[in-house]
């Protein structure tokens, strides 16, 4: 089956419209001419101009001869008119085919440019853009939309490359440490050395498990929500705060009733990561303040080291860490996925995530959940959660 291009279809449409309008115009004009000639032709009862009322008419000037002459003239005029209009119509159709073909090609030229650019693009040259010039028409909008899509694809590809590189590094590091620990332990297989190796291996394994779990949660948050249900955000925040170790800081919760439509497990991870980070990146004797408003605003504020304004955006990227003193002790650091998981879960729930440094040090993170209905306000709950006590 012959493939009919858009250019051919546009040419057929243009020529068809021209032929239809041309035929209607020419046929209408010929019919009007025919009707005019018929009305101007004298009938048998009408007197003929130039014929004497009495007497014998001159040869060749009788009424019948004159009527026949009129009819022959009308027929000749109509025949010549139809022939002339037919020839003109044929010439105009040929011209319209040529003009329509060239016009369709000119109209579709930007589309060919867009198609050629799309075929040429790959992961190695996503930086290229169509940058279509010309009037602000539909094709220009299509090219601009395509350029915007390329911008997003380039950003996603760059993020994926960084993520894969960082994940490979993070997974390779504990494996190298495990191999080193095993080699040192086997060189001196004494009970004390084996006990020390066992503890180090367990610690490294726990780090690897935490990293893999963080990667899975991050992927789930970026994939979106499968099942949603009303989640009491205030109760969830109080539960997470109760389960968070906070020996060196004071953790306070001020929660008003509010329901979030979403995934309870992911929301618990969002709140848990925010609270854990607020406790971890703090100073001894510092404070962590967690609030939930009736308008769906979750705020986690902590004291601690000063966070540079220009580095806040980095905190929500995977595997980014701040070299700050932490109140929580441990022989290995976090994987740098906490706030990136928060950002992915917030986006999956349609929430808006913002952060800014506190004047006296520390960070304030706000998560606003839209499109939910708050529970009837009973009373404002303000509690201080010491370590190991229920709020």
Order of alpha helices (4+ residues) and beta strands (2+ residues): alpha-alpha-alpha-alpha-beta-alpha-beta-beta-alpha-beta-beta-alpha-alpha-beta-beta-beta
